[in-house]
Amino acid sequence: MNSNGTGQTPITPDTFFLPQPVWSPNGNKIALRQDGPSGLADIWIMNKNGHGLTNLTSASTASDFDPDWGPAARKAHP
């Protein structure tokens, strides 16, 4: 996206809601809360282009909220 808001590129389908999105410190990933296969809210990450959606908390027996990045995320990853 350009600084004036033009040139936006959608990274998710129109029906996909991104609750609680949090950019990684290096700007390469987005953490978010999304309902998982169990119907409970899980924490997911995806690449900044919308690809590589990965569920991080699918084994949880309760809903997960408020994704955040720890100090290790400040390092650049390929």
N, C-alpha and C positions, 0 to 999 in steps of 0.2 A: 504494500500500500504506500502511496505517496504521502508526504507530510501534510498535504491538503485534504486527504481522505479519498482521493480518486485512485483508481487502479486497484481496487480491492479484489482479492481472490478468495472465494469461499474454500474453507478447508474441511467442511462437514456437509452432509446432505441438509436440505432445508428443514427437515423435521428433527434434526439432531440438536438437542439443547445442551449447551456447555455450562452446567452449573459449577460455580466456584472455580473458574479457570485460574491457574497460576503459572506464569512463565518461569522457566528455569533461569537461574542467574546468568547462564551463558547464552540464553535466548534460543536454544536449539530444541527444547521440549516444552510441552504444556502438560501440567498435571490437572486433573479434573475429577469431579464426583459424577458418577453415572450409575444407573441401575445395572446390576450384573445379572447373570443367568438365574440366580436364586431369587431375584426380585428385591434383594437388599441393595442398598447403595454401596458401591465399591469405589476405590481410588484407582484411577487409570492414568497412564501417560501416553502421549503420542508425539510424533515428530511435529515440527512447526508447520509442515506442509499438510498435516492431517493424516498421514500414513503411519503405519506401525502402532496402531492402538493396542495397548497391552494392559491387561487387568493385573494390578499389583496385590489386591486384597481379596481374591475370590475365595480363599479358604476361611474367611472370617465368618463368624456365626451371628454377627450383628452388623448394622449399617455403619459405614465409615464416612466421615465428613471432614471438611477443612484440610484439603491437601496442602502441603508445604514442602519446601526444599531444604535439606540439611546442608551443612558446610561442604560435604564432598561434592555437591552439585556445582560448586563454584569453579571446579576444574573443567577445562575444555575436554569434551569427549568427541570422538569422530562421529 
